[in-house]
Amino acid sequence: MAVPKAIKFTKNGFEYISQVDRTKYMLKELVHAANKDVGKYITKETKKKIRRRTGRGRKNTQYWARKDGSLLLGYKKRRFLFRI
């Protein structure tokens, strides 16, 4: 999705530029990027702590950073650890 363009309207010879939509979009993208970074970090640290006997826990640990602003951490084939 592209960044929304600014809305321009005039009133009494002055030109007002509204960038509310653009700001909302940028904030949403920044939250998504932050969730991805946190998910990567927590997943990496969790994989270090899991014992290396079979390696199944290490392979199945992952995160899901959704566009609605939620972050899920858990195992692929099992249940979720917790939801942020």
Residue pairs with C-beta under 8 A, 6 or more apart in sequence:
1 25
3 22
3 25
3 26
4 21
4 22
4 25
5 22
6 17
6 18
6 19
6 22
7 17
7 18
7 21
8 15
8 16
8 17
8 18
9 15
9 16
9 18
10 16
28 67
28 69
31 69
32 65
32 67
32 69
35 65
35 66
35 69
35 70
35 71
35 84
36 65
38 71
38 84
39 63
39 64
39 65
39 71
39 73
40 63
42 63
42 73
43 61
43 62
43 63
43 73
46 61
46 73
47 58
47 61
50 57
50 58
50 61
51 57
52 58
57 75
60 75
60 76
60 77
60 78
61 74
61 75
61 76
62 73
62 74
62 75
62 76
63 71
63 72
63 73
63 74
64 71
64 72
64 73
65 71
66 72
70 83
70 84
71 83
71 84
72 80
72 83
72 84
73 80
73 81
73 82
73 83
73 84
74 80
74 81
74 82
75 81
